[in-house]
Amino acid sequence: LTVLNAGRRYLKAEDLSGKVFVTSGLGGMSGAQAKAAVIAGCVGIIAEVDEAALLKRHKQGWLMEISNNLDHCIARLRDARKNKIALSLGYHGNVIDLWERLVYELDTTGELLVDLGSDQTSCHNPFNGGYYPVQLGFEEAKKLLSTSPGKFRTLVQESLKRHVAAINRLADKGMFFWDYGNAFLLEAQRAGADVEKRGSNKTEFRYPSYVQHIMG
């Protein structure tokens, strides 16, 4: 319902075939994002840093395909988008790398390859394993979390700023992003990322919450 309503509201489209939805997080209930993309008929690319979670979702049938190669992900995205094939592809890696690659594709080819975007990392718990920094691999980041939580926190906040910068760049070109109620925008704001709504007070974000804006 969220993906379909986002398409109706943001893209003015009842048919989402050929549209691309990019998000992250395949743990907990967020495994549903991949299934939602296929039900809605669009192309879903979902990033996950934890290989165990990714493989579990694939084995359970939530994900159609998995890959740890961004070149492959972009190639599959282009093909499915062009041929209007429903696809759920799990990218084993940090979603920031995926967002920044989409910015690179925009800058080098002029193509906006994503229509809808969101995030379902556990950003309500960003400094204790709910969100992993892009600067380190998953195992390295887990080790840093236990040995130097202060450094881990700093890297997470730097990552959140990069995360938002890439989303903002794509949103400025026409992608529609929403908050999935996971405190992503709140933590990004606390980290100093550019998420405040222009001309409003600091309690308003430039991107809407799915609860009020989409489901409501």
ABEGO torsion letter per residue (X at the ends): XAAAAAAAAAAGBABABGBBBBBBEABEAAAAAAAAAAAAGBBBBBBBABAAAAAAAAAAGABABBBABAAAAAAAAAAAAAAGBBBBBBBBEBAAAAAAAAAAAAAAAGBBABABBBBABBAABAAAGABBBAABBAAAAAAAAAABAAAAAAAAAAAAAAAAAAAAAAAAAGBBBBBAGAGAAAAAAAAGBBABBBGBBAABBABBBAAAAAAX
